[in-house]
């Protein structure tokens, strides 16, 4: 019987895609990524270490941005999940599906990320 698992994390306000790439210096972008990676890794470390064969990722967000500008939530969450060891890489082989949706029931300026998949 396949062993499926779900890991859920919450993320505070992440910069929009427009603001992230409009930053004047790469160090500003690196600091933003480092901040959110640390926030995500802290939550992931509450779970027992598991490695997935592949995952689907769902992002629910209540940021005030257009939904396409919320993509940095997914980017930071996937990079941190890979660094944590949840998947070997964040390529389409291991992450064939990503969905994003607005959820007005979440606290303002927050997002939830759900990693779902078959455990190795």
Jmol script that loads the backbone (N, CA, C; Angstrom):
load data "model"
ATOM      1  N   UNK A   1       0.854  -1.190   0.000  1.00  0.00           N
ATOM      2  CA  UNK A   1       0.000   0.000   0.000  1.00  0.00           C
ATOM      3  C   UNK A   1       0.896   1.249   0.000  1.00  0.00           C
ATOM      4  N   UNK A   2       0.661   2.180  -0.924  1.00  0.00           N
ATOM      5  CA  UNK A   2       1.474   3.407  -0.977  1.00  0.00           C
ATOM      6  C   UNK A   2       1.327   4.220   0.304  1.00  0.00           C
ATOM      7  N   UNK A   3       2.385   4.887   0.677  1.00  0.00           N
ATOM      8  CA  UNK A   3       2.398   5.715   1.869  1.00  0.00           C
ATOM      9  C   UNK A   3       2.398   7.185   1.447  1.00  0.00           C
ATOM     10  N   UNK A   4       1.249   7.822   1.584  1.00  0.00           N
ATOM     11  CA  UNK A   4       1.120   9.232   1.239  1.00  0.00           C
ATOM     12  C   UNK A   4       1.251  10.083   2.499  1.00  0.00           C
ATOM     13  N   UNK A   5       1.721  11.296   2.321  1.00  0.00           N
ATOM     14  CA  UNK A   5       1.850  12.221   3.444  1.00  0.00           C
ATOM     15  C   UNK A   5       1.541  13.639   2.981  1.00  0.00           C
ATOM     16  N   UNK A   6       1.166  14.456   3.944  1.00  0.00           N
ATOM     17  CA  UNK A   6       0.910  15.881   3.705  1.00  0.00           C
ATOM     18  C   UNK A   6       1.674  16.665   4.761  1.00  0.00           C
ATOM     19  N   UNK A   7       2.374  17.669   4.323  1.00  0.00           N
ATOM     20  CA  UNK A   7       3.043  18.603   5.227  1.00  0.00           C
ATOM     21  C   UNK A   7       2.473  19.985   4.943  1.00  0.00           C
ATOM     22  N   UNK A   8       2.105  20.692   6.000  1.00  0.00           N
ATOM     23  CA  UNK A   8       1.498  22.017   5.873  1.00  0.00           C
ATOM     24  C   UNK A   8       2.328  23.032   6.646  1.00  0.00           C
ATOM     25  N   UNK A   9       2.598  24.158   6.002  1.00  0.00           N
ATOM     26  CA  UNK A   9       3.303  25.248   6.677  1.00  0.00           C
ATOM     27  C   UNK A   9       2.558  26.561   6.451  1.00  0.00           C
ATOM     28  N   UNK A  10       2.825  27.519   7.324  1.00  0.00           N
ATOM     29  CA  UNK A  10       2.279  28.862   7.176  1.00  0.00           C
ATOM     30  C   UNK A  10       3.418  29.822   6.918  1.00  0.00           C
ATOM     31  N   UNK A  11       3.161  30.794   6.083  1.00  0.00           N
ATOM     32  CA  UNK A  11       4.184  31.774   5.717  1.00  0.00           C
ATOM     33  C   UNK A  11       3.611  33.168   5.919  1.00  0.00           C
ATOM     34  N   UNK A  12       4.411  34.036   6.514  1.00  0.00           N
ATOM     35  CA  UNK A  12       4.004  35.426   6.679  1.00  0.00           C
ATOM     36  C   UNK A  12       4.060  36.168   5.352  1.00  0.00           C
ATOM     37  N   UNK A  13       3.951  37.466   5.412  1.00  0.00           N
ATOM     38  CA  UNK A  13       3.906  38.274   4.193  1.00  0.00           C
ATOM     39  C   UNK A  13       5.220  38.153   3.418  1.00  0.00           C
ATOM     40  N   UNK A  14       5.107  37.646   2.227  1.00  0.00           N
ATOM     41  CA  UNK A  14       6.239  37.499   1.312  1.00  0.00           C
ATOM     42  C   UNK A  14       6.155  38.619   0.294  1.00  0.00           C
ATOM     43  N   UNK A  15       7.299  39.139  -0.079  1.00  0.00           N
ATOM     44  CA  UNK A  15       7.336  40.200  -1.078  1.00  0.00           C
ATOM     45  C   UNK A  15       6.709  39.731  -2.387  1.00  0.00           C
ATOM     46  N   UNK A  16       6.132  40.631  -3.123  1.00  0.00           N
ATOM     47  CA  UNK A  16       5.534  40.290  -4.412  1.00  0.00           C
ATOM     48  C   UNK A  16       6.640  40.037  -5.438  1.00  0.00           C
ATOM     49  N   UNK A  17       6.296  39.344  -6.497  1.00  0.00           N
ATOM     50  CA  UNK A  17       7.251  39.093  -7.575  1.00  0.00           C
ATOM     51  C   UNK A  17       7.757  40.412  -8.141  1.00  0.00           C
ATOM     52  N   UNK A  18       6.860  41.358  -8.346  1.00  0.00           N
ATOM     53  CA  UNK A  18       7.266  42.654  -8.889  1.00  0.00           C
ATOM     54  C   UNK A  18       8.284  43.347  -7.984  1.00  0.00           C
ATOM     55  N   UNK A  19       8.024  43.355  -6.684  1.00  0.00           N
ATOM     56  CA  UNK A  19       8.945  44.014  -5.752  1.00  0.00           C
ATOM     57  C   UNK A  19      10.265  43.257  -5.637  1.00  0.00           C
ATOM     58  N   UNK A  20      10.196  41.936  -5.676  1.00  0.00           N
ATOM     59  CA  UNK A  20      11.397  41.116  -5.541  1.00  0.00           C
ATOM     60  C   UNK A  20      12.384  41.426  -6.659  1.00  0.00           C
ATOM     61  N   UNK A  21      11.889  41.487  -7.872  1.00  0.00           N
ATOM     62  CA  UNK A  21      12.783  41.735  -8.993  1.00  0.00           C
ATOM     63  C   UNK A  21      13.033  43.209  -9.266  1.00  0.00           C
ATOM     64  N   UNK A  22      12.275  44.088  -8.637  1.00  0.00           N
ATOM     65  CA  UNK A  22      12.513  45.518  -8.791  1.00  0.00           C
ATOM     66  C   UNK A  22      13.563  46.016  -7.801  1.00  0.00           C
ATOM     67  N   UNK A  23      13.946  45.159  -6.857  1.00  0.00           N
ATOM     68  CA  UNK A  23      14.972  45.554  -5.881  1.00  0.00           C
ATOM     69  C   UNK A  23      16.238  45.964  -6.613  1.00  0.00           C
ATOM     70  N   UNK A  24      16.895  46.971  -6.093  1.00  0.00           N
ATOM     71  CA  UNK A  24      18.045  47.528  -6.787  1.00  0.00           C
ATOM     72  C   UNK A  24      19.301  46.674  -6.665  1.00  0.00           C
ATOM     73  N   UNK A  25      19.391  45.851  -5.654  1.00  0.00           N
ATOM     74  CA  UNK A  25      20.617  45.109  -5.445  1.00  0.00           C
ATOM     75  C   UNK A  25      20.306  43.656  -5.098  1.00  0.00           C
ATOM     76  N   UNK A  26      21.144  42.740  -5.567  1.00  0.00           N
ATOM     77  CA  UNK A  26      20.923  41.311  -5.345  1.00  0.00           C
ATOM     78  C   UNK A  26      20.930  40.960  -3.866  1.00  0.00           C
ATOM     79  N   UNK A  27      21.638  41.709  -3.049  1.00  0.00           N
ATOM     80  CA  UNK A  27      21.713  41.397  -1.623  1.00  0.00           C
ATOM     81  C   UNK A  27      20.349  41.567  -0.956  1.00  0.00           C
ATOM     82  N   UNK A  28      19.547  42.489  -1.437  1.00  0.00           N
ATOM     83  CA  UNK A  28      18.189  42.682  -0.900  1.00  0.00           C
ATOM     84  C   UNK A  28      17.359  41.439  -1.192  1.00  0.00           C
ATOM     85  N   UNK A  29      17.482  40.899  -2.417  1.00  0.00           N
ATOM     86  CA  UNK A  29      16.750  39.681  -2.776  1.00  0.00           C
ATOM     87  C   UNK A  29      17.237  38.491  -1.950  1.00  0.00           C
ATOM     88  N   UNK A  30      18.549  38.400  -1.738  1.00  0.00           N
ATOM     89  CA  UNK A  30      19.107  37.296  -0.959  1.00  0.00           C
ATOM     90  C   UNK A  30      18.621  37.354   0.485  1.00  0.00           C
ATOM     91  N   UNK A  31      18.576  38.539   1.077  1.00  0.00           N
ATOM     92  CA  UNK A  31      18.096  38.676   2.451  1.00  0.00           C
ATOM     93  C   UNK A  31      16.631  38.252   2.571  1.00  0.00           C
ATOM     94  N   UNK A  32      15.822  38.623   1.583  1.00  0.00           N
ATOM     95  CA  UNK A  32      14.411  38.220   1.595  1.00  0.00           C
ATOM     96  C   UNK A  32      14.294  36.699   1.516  1.00  0.00           C
ATOM     97  N   UNK A  33      15.039  36.097   0.602  1.00  0.00           N
ATOM     98  CA  UNK A  33      14.989  34.635   0.461  1.00  0.00           C
ATOM     99  C   UNK A  33      15.465  33.956   1.742  1.00  0.00           C
ATOM    100  N   UNK A  34      16.554  34.433   2.320  1.00  0.00           N
ATOM    101  CA  UNK A  34      17.087  33.843   3.547  1.00  0.00           C
ATOM    102  C   UNK A  34      16.082  33.935   4.696  1.00  0.00           C
ATOM    103  N   UNK A  35      15.419  35.074   4.814  1.00  0.00           N
ATOM    104  CA  UNK A  35      14.433  35.275   5.891  1.00  0.00           C
ATOM    105  C   UNK A  35      13.299  34.266   5.778  1.00  0.00           C
ATOM    106  N   UNK A  36      12.738  34.127   4.595  1.00  0.00           N
ATOM    107  CA  UNK A  36      11.602  33.224   4.437  1.00  0.00           C
ATOM    108  C   UNK A  36      12.022  31.764   4.448  1.00  0.00           C
ATOM    109  N   UNK A  37      13.197  31.467   3.952  1.00  0.00           N
ATOM    110  CA  UNK A  37      13.701  30.097   4.031  1.00  0.00           C
ATOM    111  C   UNK A  37      13.838  29.672   5.488  1.00  0.00           C
ATOM    112  N   UNK A  38      14.369  30.546   6.323  1.00  0.00           N
ATOM    113  CA  UNK A  38      14.519  30.239   7.748  1.00  0.00           C
ATOM    114  C   UNK A  38      13.155  30.018   8.401  1.00  0.00           C
ATOM    115  N   UNK A  39      12.181  30.856   8.072  1.00  0.00           N
ATOM    116  CA  UNK A  39      10.832  30.729   8.618  1.00  0.00           C
ATOM    117  C   UNK A  39      10.219  29.386   8.218  1.00  0.00           C
ATOM    118  N   UNK A  40      10.387  29.009   6.971  1.00  0.00           N
ATOM    119  CA  UNK A  40       9.819  27.761   6.461  1.00  0.00           C
ATOM    120  C   UNK A  40      10.554  26.561   7.049  1.00  0.00           C
ATOM    121  N   UNK A  41      11.885  26.610   7.070  1.00  0.00           N
ATOM    122  CA  UNK A  41      12.666  25.492   7.616  1.00  0.00           C
ATOM    123  C   UNK A  41      12.364  25.262   9.095  1.00  0.00           C
ATOM    124  N   UNK A  42      12.127  26.320   9.843  1.00  0.00           N
ATOM    125  CA  UNK A  42      11.767  26.173  11.259  1.00  0.00           C
ATOM    126  C   UNK A  42      10.500  25.324  11.400  1.00  0.00           C
ATOM    127  N   UNK A  43       9.534  25.568  10.542  1.00  0.00           N
ATOM    128  CA  UNK A  43       8.290  24.783  10.594  1.00  0.00           C
ATOM    129  C   UNK A  43       8.499  23.358  10.086  1.00  0.00           C
ATOM    130  N   UNK A  44       9.263  23.212   9.024  1.00  0.00           N
ATOM    131  CA  UNK A  44       9.514  21.876   8.483  1.00  0.00           C
ATOM    132  C   UNK A  44      10.252  21.005   9.492  1.00  0.00           C
ATOM    133  N   UNK A  45      11.130  21.600  10.274  1.00  0.00           N
ATOM    134  CA  UNK A  45      11.894  20.840  11.256  1.00  0.00           C
ATOM    135  C   UNK A  45      11.031  20.286  12.384  1.00  0.00           C
ATOM    136  N   UNK A  46       9.783  20.700  12.474  1.00  0.00           N
ATOM    137  CA  UNK A  46       8.849  20.131  13.451  1.00  0.00           C
ATOM    138  C   UNK A  46       8.325  18.770  12.986  1.00  0.00           C
ATOM    139  N   UNK A  47       8.516  18.465  11.708  1.00  0.00           N
ATOM    140  CA  UNK A  47       8.086  17.186  11.150  1.00  0.00           C
ATOM    141  C   UNK A  47       9.245  16.196  11.190  1.00  0.00           C
ATOM    142  N   UNK A  48       8.899  14.901  11.265  1.00  0.00           N
ATOM    143  CA  UNK A  48       9.918  13.872  11.087  1.00  0.00           C
ATOM    144  C   UNK A  48      10.440  13.987   9.663  1.00  0.00           C
ATOM    145  N   UNK A  49      11.745  13.797   9.504  1.00  0.00           N
ATOM    146  CA  UNK A  49      12.341  13.864   8.165  1.00  0.00           C
ATOM    147  C   UNK A  49      11.767  12.761   7.281  1.00  0.00           C
ATOM    148  N   UNK A  50      11.221  13.149   6.155  1.00  0.00           N
ATOM    149  CA  UNK A  50      10.762  12.197   5.154  1.00  0.00           C
ATOM    150  C   UNK A  50      11.153  12.727   3.784  1.00  0.00           C
ATOM    151  N   UNK A  51      11.346  11.814   2.859  1.00  0.00           N
ATOM    152  CA  UNK A  51      11.655  12.201   1.487  1.00  0.00           C
ATOM    153  C   UNK A  51      10.541  11.680   0.597  1.00  0.00           C
ATOM    154  N   UNK A  52      10.047  12.545  -0.254  1.00  0.00           N
ATOM    155  CA  UNK A  52       8.963  12.200  -1.169  1.00  0.00           C
ATOM    156  C   UNK A  52       9.529  11.774  -2.519  1.00  0.00           C
ATOM    157  N   UNK A  53       8.816  10.862  -3.184  1.00  0.00           N
ATOM    158  CA  UNK A  53       9.167  10.503  -4.563  1.00  0.00           C
ATOM    159  C   UNK A  53       8.810  11.668  -5.477  1.00  0.00           C
ATOM    160  N   UNK A  54       7.662  12.259  -5.219  1.00  0.00           N
ATOM    161  CA  UNK A  54       7.236  13.472  -5.914  1.00  0.00           C
ATOM    162  C   UNK A  54       6.131  14.101  -5.074  1.00  0.00           C
ATOM    163  N   UNK A  55       5.898  15.366  -5.319  1.00  0.00           N
ATOM    164  CA  UNK A  55       4.875  16.079  -4.561  1.00  0.00           C
ATOM    165  C   UNK A  55       4.038  16.951  -5.492  1.00  0.00           C
ATOM    166  N   UNK A  56       2.861  17.257  -5.027  1.00  0.00           N
ATOM    167  CA  UNK A  56       2.092  18.360  -5.591  1.00  0.00           C
ATOM    168  C   UNK A  56       2.099  19.440  -4.511  1.00  0.00           C
ATOM    169  N   UNK A  57       2.114  20.658  -4.942  1.00  0.00           N
ATOM    170  CA  UNK A  57       2.171  21.776  -4.007  1.00  0.00           C
ATOM    171  C   UNK A  57       0.947  22.655  -4.238  1.00  0.00           C
ATOM    172  N   UNK A  58       0.289  22.979  -3.132  1.00  0.00           N
ATOM    173  CA  UNK A  58      -0.843  23.899  -3.191  1.00  0.00           C
ATOM    174  C   UNK A  58      -0.525  25.077  -2.282  1.00  0.00           C
ATOM    175  N   UNK A  59      -0.661  26.276  -2.827  1.00  0.00           N
ATOM    176  CA  UNK A  59      -0.460  27.501  -2.055  1.00  0.00           C
ATOM    177  C   UNK A  59      -1.817  28.195  -1.944  1.00  0.00           C
ATOM    178  N   UNK A  60      -2.231  28.432  -0.722  1.00  0.00           N
ATOM    179  CA  UNK A  60      -3.412  29.252  -0.456  1.00  0.00           C
ATOM    180  C   UNK A  60      -2.890  30.553   0.122  1.00  0.00           C
ATOM    181  N   UNK A  61      -3.387  31.653  -0.375  1.00  0.00           N
ATOM    182  CA  UNK A  61      -2.812  32.937   0.034  1.00  0.00           C
ATOM    183  C   UNK A  61      -3.880  33.997   0.268  1.00  0.00           C
ATOM    184  N   UNK A  62      -3.588  34.870   1.210  1.00  0.00           N
ATOM    185  CA  UNK A  62      -4.411  36.043   1.448  1.00  0.00           C
ATOM    186  C   UNK A  62      -3.505  37.272   1.480  1.00  0.00           C
ATOM    187  N   UNK A  63      -2.611  37.321   0.501  1.00  0.00           N
ATOM    188  CA  UNK A  63      -1.799  38.516   0.307  1.00  0.00           C
ATOM    189  C   UNK A  63      -2.618  39.483  -0.537  1.00  0.00           C
ATOM    190  N   UNK A  64      -2.289  40.723  -0.495  1.00  0.00           N
ATOM    191  CA  UNK A  64      -3.073  41.732  -1.224  1.00  0.00           C
ATOM    192  C   UNK A  64      -2.643  41.872  -2.683  1.00  0.00           C
ATOM    193  N   UNK A  65      -1.761  40.992  -3.128  1.00  0.00           N
ATOM    194  CA  UNK A  65      -1.260  41.056  -4.496  1.00  0.00           C
ATOM    195  C   UNK A  65      -2.168  40.287  -5.439  1.00  0.00           C
ATOM    196  N   UNK A  66      -2.015  40.566  -6.734  1.00  0.00           N
ATOM    197  CA  UNK A  66      -2.618  39.701  -7.736  1.00  0.00           C
ATOM    198  C   UNK A  66      -2.024  38.316  -7.538  1.00  0.00           C
ATOM    199  N   UNK A  67      -2.782  37.282  -7.853  1.00  0.00           N
ATOM    200  CA  UNK A  67      -2.345  35.916  -7.572  1.00  0.00           C
ATOM    201  C   UNK A  67      -1.005  35.589  -8.237  1.00  0.00           C
ATOM    202  N   UNK A  68      -0.739  36.115  -9.427  1.00  0.00           N
ATOM    203  CA  UNK A  68       0.544  35.819 -10.085  1.00  0.00           C
ATOM    204  C   UNK A  68       1.723  36.463  -9.361  1.00  0.00           C
ATOM    205  N   UNK A  69       1.477  37.524  -8.617  1.00  0.00           N
ATOM    206  CA  UNK A  69       2.547  38.164  -7.850  1.00  0.00           C
ATOM    207  C   UNK A  69       2.844  37.438  -6.536  1.00  0.00           C
ATOM    208  N   UNK A  70       2.032  36.426  -6.212  1.00  0.00           N
ATOM    209  CA  UNK A  70       2.249  35.635  -4.994  1.00  0.00           C
ATOM    210  C   UNK A  70       3.169  34.444  -5.240  1.00  0.00           C
ATOM    211  N   UNK A  71       3.705  34.305  -6.430  1.00  0.00           N
ATOM    212  CA  UNK A  71       4.510  33.146  -6.798  1.00  0.00           C
ATOM    213  C   UNK A  71       5.767  33.013  -5.938  1.00  0.00           C
ATOM    214  N   UNK A  72       6.234  34.092  -5.339  1.00  0.00           N
ATOM    215  CA  UNK A  72       7.433  34.007  -4.501  1.00  0.00           C
ATOM    216  C   UNK A  72       7.183  33.122  -3.281  1.00  0.00           C
ATOM    217  N   UNK A  73       5.933  33.022  -2.830  1.00  0.00           N
ATOM    218  CA  UNK A  73       5.606  32.096  -1.742  1.00  0.00           C
ATOM    219  C   UNK A  73       5.980  30.677  -2.171  1.00  0.00           C
ATOM    220  N   UNK A  74       5.548  30.287  -3.362  1.00  0.00           N
ATOM    221  CA  UNK A  74       5.841  28.943  -3.873  1.00  0.00           C
ATOM    222  C   UNK A  74       7.335  28.753  -4.083  1.00  0.00           C
ATOM    223  N   UNK A  75       7.998  29.737  -4.631  1.00  0.00           N
ATOM    224  CA  UNK A  75       9.436  29.639  -4.894  1.00  0.00           C
ATOM    225  C   UNK A  75      10.216  29.433  -3.604  1.00  0.00           C
ATOM    226  N   UNK A  76       9.961  30.272  -2.605  1.00  0.00           N
ATOM    227  CA  UNK A  76      10.671  30.139  -1.335  1.00  0.00           C
ATOM    228  C   UNK A  76      10.317  28.822  -0.651  1.00  0.00           C
ATOM    229  N   UNK A  77       9.048  28.427  -0.707  1.00  0.00           N
ATOM    230  CA  UNK A  77       8.609  27.188  -0.051  1.00  0.00           C
ATOM    231  C   UNK A  77       9.242  25.962  -0.701  1.00  0.00           C
ATOM    232  N   UNK A  78       9.320  25.938  -2.016  1.00  0.00           N
ATOM    233  CA  UNK A  78       9.928  24.793  -2.699  1.00  0.00           C
ATOM    234  C   UNK A  78      11.437  24.737  -2.482  1.00  0.00           C
ATOM    235  N   UNK A  79      12.095  25.872  -2.531  1.00  0.00           N
ATOM    236  CA  UNK A  79      13.538  25.890  -2.285  1.00  0.00           C
ATOM    237  C   UNK A  79      13.847  25.392  -0.872  1.00  0.00           C
ATOM    238  N   UNK A  80      13.077  25.849   0.117  1.00  0.00           N
ATOM    239  CA  UNK A  80      13.302  25.418   1.502  1.00  0.00           C
ATOM    240  C   UNK A  80      12.986  23.936   1.666  1.00  0.00           C
ATOM    241  N   UNK A  81      11.930  23.459   1.020  1.00  0.00           N
ATOM    242  CA  UNK A  81      11.557  22.050   1.114  1.00  0.00           C
ATOM    243  C   UNK A  81      12.652  21.161   0.536  1.00  0.00           C
ATOM    244  N   UNK A  82      13.229  21.599  -0.555  1.00  0.00           N
ATOM    245  CA  UNK A  82      14.358  20.867  -1.157  1.00  0.00           C
ATOM    246  C   UNK A  82      15.557  20.891  -0.207  1.00  0.00           C
ATOM    247  N   UNK A  83      15.880  22.048   0.351  1.00  0.00           N
ATOM    248  CA  UNK A  83      17.002  22.166   1.284  1.00  0.00           C
ATOM    249  C   UNK A  83      16.793  21.299   2.530  1.00  0.00           C
ATOM    250  N   UNK A  84      15.549  21.155   2.961  1.00  0.00           N
ATOM    251  CA  UNK A  84      15.195  20.332   4.116  1.00  0.00           C
ATOM    252  C   UNK A  84      15.374  18.842   3.814  1.00  0.00           C
ATOM    253  N   UNK A  85      15.328  18.494   2.531  1.00  0.00           N
ATOM    254  CA  UNK A  85      15.481  17.094   2.134  1.00  0.00           C
ATOM    255  C   UNK A  85      14.184  16.416   1.770  1.00  0.00           C
ATOM    256  N   UNK A  86      13.098  17.181   1.664  1.00  0.00           N
ATOM    257  CA  UNK A  86      11.792  16.604   1.334  1.00  0.00           C
ATOM    258  C   UNK A  86      11.714  16.062  -0.083  1.00  0.00           C
ATOM    259  N   UNK A  87      12.461  16.674  -0.998  1.00  0.00           N
ATOM    260  CA  UNK A  87      12.574  16.209  -2.383  1.00  0.00           C
ATOM    261  C   UNK A  87      14.021  16.415  -2.820  1.00  0.00           C
ATOM    262  N   UNK A  88      14.489  15.562  -3.753  1.00  0.00           N
ATOM    263  CA  UNK A  88      15.877  15.724  -4.210  1.00  0.00           C
ATOM    264  C   UNK A  88      16.115  17.013  -4.992  1.00  0.00           C
ATOM    265  N   UNK A  89      15.095  17.472  -5.710  1.00  0.00           N
ATOM    266  CA  UNK A  89      15.232  18.676  -6.531  1.00  0.00           C
ATOM    267  C   UNK A  89      13.845  19.245  -6.758  1.00  0.00           C
ATOM    268  N   UNK A  90      13.769  20.514  -7.138  1.00  0.00           N
ATOM    269  CA  UNK A  90      12.460  21.122  -7.373  1.00  0.00           C
ATOM    270  C   UNK A  90      12.120  21.182  -8.864  1.00  0.00           C
ATOM    271  N   UNK A  91      12.601  20.192  -9.617  1.00  0.00           N
ATOM    272  CA  UNK A  91      12.307  20.100 -11.041  1.00  0.00           C
ATOM    273  C   UNK A  91      10.931  19.472 -11.255  1.00  0.00           C
ATOM    274  N   UNK A  92      10.463  19.487 -12.492  1.00  0.00           N
ATOM    275  CA  UNK A  92       9.137  18.928 -12.804  1.00  0.00           C
ATOM    276  C   UNK A  92       9.064  17.427 -12.561  1.00  0.00           C
ATOM    277  N   UNK A  93      10.213  16.752 -12.510  1.00  0.00           N
ATOM    278  CA  UNK A  93      10.213  15.323 -12.184  1.00  0.00           C
ATOM    279  C   UNK A  93       9.704  15.091 -10.763  1.00  0.00           C
ATOM    280  N   UNK A  94      10.044  15.972  -9.847  1.00  0.00           N
ATOM    281  CA  UNK A  94       9.674  15.819  -8.446  1.00  0.00           C
ATOM    282  C   UNK A  94       8.500  16.705  -8.041  1.00  0.00           C
ATOM    283  N   UNK A  95       8.232  17.745  -8.824  1.00  0.00           N
ATOM    284  CA  UNK A  95       7.117  18.655  -8.547  1.00  0.00           C
ATOM    285  C   UNK A  95       6.342  18.856  -9.853  1.00  0.00           C
ATOM    286  N   UNK A  96       5.494  17.882 -10.210  1.00  0.00           N
ATOM    287  CA  UNK A  96       4.788  17.997 -11.481  1.00  0.00           C
ATOM    288  C   UNK A  96       3.592  18.957 -11.471  1.00  0.00           C
ATOM    289  N   UNK A  97       3.172  19.384 -10.263  1.00  0.00           N
ATOM    290  CA  UNK A  97       1.981  20.236 -10.213  1.00  0.00           C
ATOM    291  C   UNK A  97       2.085  21.234  -9.072  1.00  0.00           C
ATOM    292  N   UNK A  98       1.741  22.474  -9.385  1.00  0.00           N
ATOM    293  CA  UNK A  98       1.683  23.565  -8.416  1.00  0.00           C
ATOM    294  C   UNK A  98       0.386  24.316  -8.658  1.00  0.00           C
ATOM    295  N   UNK A  99      -0.399  24.512  -7.605  1.00  0.00           N
ATOM    296  CA  UNK A  99      -1.614  25.313  -7.727  1.00  0.00           C
ATOM    297  C   UNK A  99      -1.567  26.437  -6.703  1.00  0.00           C
ATOM    298  N   UNK A 100      -2.182  27.539  -7.070  1.00  0.00           N
ATOM    299  CA  UNK A 100      -2.260  28.698  -6.183  1.00  0.00           C
ATOM    300  C   UNK A 100      -3.683  29.213  -6.192  1.00  0.00           C
ATOM    301  N   UNK A 101      -4.148  29.574  -5.009  1.00  0.00           N
ATOM    302  CA  UNK A 101      -5.487  30.153  -4.949  1.00  0.00           C
ATOM    303  C   UNK A 101      -5.593  31.167  -3.824  1.00  0.00           C
ATOM    304  N   UNK A 102      -6.434  32.122  -4.042  1.00  0.00           N
ATOM    305  CA  UNK A 102      -6.746  33.127  -3.038  1.00  0.00           C
ATOM    306  C   UNK A 102      -7.677  32.492  -2.011  1.00  0.00           C
ATOM    307  N   UNK A 103      -7.393  32.680  -0.737  1.00  0.00           N
ATOM    308  CA  UNK A 103      -8.249  32.163   0.329  1.00  0.00           C
ATOM    309  C   UNK A 103      -8.520  33.303   1.311  1.00  0.00           C
ATOM    310  N   UNK A 104      -9.687  33.939   1.201  1.00  0.00           N
ATOM    311  CA  UNK A 104      -9.993  35.078   2.059  1.00  0.00           C
ATOM    312  C   UNK A 104     -10.184  34.695   3.524  1.00  0.00           C
ATOM    313  N   UNK A 105     -10.287  33.395   3.816  1.00  0.00           N
ATOM    314  CA  UNK A 105     -10.460  32.938   5.194  1.00  0.00           C
ATOM    315  C   UNK A 105      -9.149  32.889   5.976  1.00  0.00           C
ATOM    316  N   UNK A 106      -8.022  32.992   5.277  1.00  0.00           N
ATOM    317  CA  UNK A 106      -6.733  33.037   5.968  1.00  0.00           C
ATOM    318  C   UNK A 106      -6.535  34.415   6.583  1.00  0.00           C
ATOM    319  N   UNK A 107      -5.702  34.456   7.606  1.00  0.00           N
ATOM    320  CA  UNK A 107      -5.330  35.744   8.180  1.00  0.00           C
ATOM    321  C   UNK A 107      -4.703  36.604   7.086  1.00  0.00           C
ATOM    322  N   UNK A 108      -5.001  37.896   7.085  1.00  0.00           N
ATOM    323  CA  UNK A 108      -4.441  38.798   6.067  1.00  0.00           C
ATOM    324  C   UNK A 108      -2.920  38.729   6.076  1.00  0.00           C
ATOM    325  N   UNK A 109      -2.351  38.844   4.882  1.00  0.00           N
ATOM    326  CA  UNK A 109      -0.897  38.843   4.675  1.00  0.00           C
ATOM    327  C   UNK A 109      -0.217  37.544   5.104  1.00  0.00           C
ATOM    328  N   UNK A 110      -0.930  36.441   4.949  1.00  0.00           N
ATOM    329  CA  UNK A 110      -0.342  35.128   5.210  1.00  0.00           C
ATOM    330  C   UNK A 110      -0.676  34.178   4.066  1.00  0.00           C
ATOM    331  N   UNK A 111       0.042  33.077   4.052  1.00  0.00           N
ATOM    332  CA  UNK A 111      -0.203  32.014   3.079  1.00  0.00           C
ATOM    333  C   UNK A 111      -0.017  30.674   3.774  1.00  0.00           C
ATOM    334  N   UNK A 112      -0.628  29.642   3.220  1.00  0.00           N
ATOM    335  CA  UNK A 112      -0.400  28.270   3.651  1.00  0.00           C
ATOM    336  C   UNK A 112       0.108  27.500   2.443  1.00  0.00           C
ATOM    337  N   UNK A 113       1.057  26.614   2.712  1.00  0.00           N
ATOM    338  CA  UNK A 113       1.610  25.774   1.663  1.00  0.00           C
ATOM    339  C   UNK A 113       1.396  24.326   2.074  1.00  0.00           C
ATOM    340  N   UNK A 114       0.870  23.534   1.141  1.00  0.00           N
ATOM    341  CA  UNK A 114       0.623  22.121   1.373  1.00  0.00           C
ATOM    342  C   UNK A 114       1.487  21.321   0.406  1.00  0.00           C
ATOM    343  N   UNK A 115       2.352  20.473   0.960  1.00  0.00           N
ATOM    344  CA  UNK A 115       3.148  19.562   0.154  1.00  0.00           C
ATOM    345  C   UNK A 115       2.476  18.194   0.300  1.00  0.00           C
ATOM    346  N   UNK A 116       2.032  17.600  -0.809  1.00  0.00           N
ATOM    347  CA  UNK A 116       1.370  16.300  -0.773  1.00  0.00           C
ATOM    348  C   UNK A 116       2.081  15.348  -1.701  1.00  0.00           C
ATOM    349  N   UNK A 117       2.273  14.108  -1.258  1.00  0.00           N
ATOM    350  CA  UNK A 117       2.889  13.167  -2.168  1.00  0.00           C
ATOM    351  C   UNK A 117       3.132  11.802  -1.595  1.00  0.00           C
ATOM    352  N   UNK A 118       3.736  10.989  -2.422  1.00  0.00           N
ATOM    353  CA  UNK A 118       4.087   9.620  -2.090  1.00  0.00           C
ATOM    354  C   UNK A 118       5.477   9.618  -1.457  1.00  0.00           C
ATOM    355  N   UNK A 119       5.571   9.037  -0.277  1.00  0.00           N
ATOM    356  CA  UNK A 119       6.825   8.988   0.451  1.00  0.00           C
ATOM    357  C   UNK A 119       7.711   7.888  -0.123  1.00  0.00           C
ATOM    358  N   UNK A 120       8.999   8.189  -0.242  1.00  0.00           N
ATOM    359  CA  UNK A 120       9.967   7.206  -0.753  1.00  0.00           C
ATOM    360  C   UNK A 120      10.092   6.021   0.180  1.00  0.00           C
TER     361      UNK A 120
END
end "model"
wireframe off; spacefill off
backbone 0.3
color backbone group
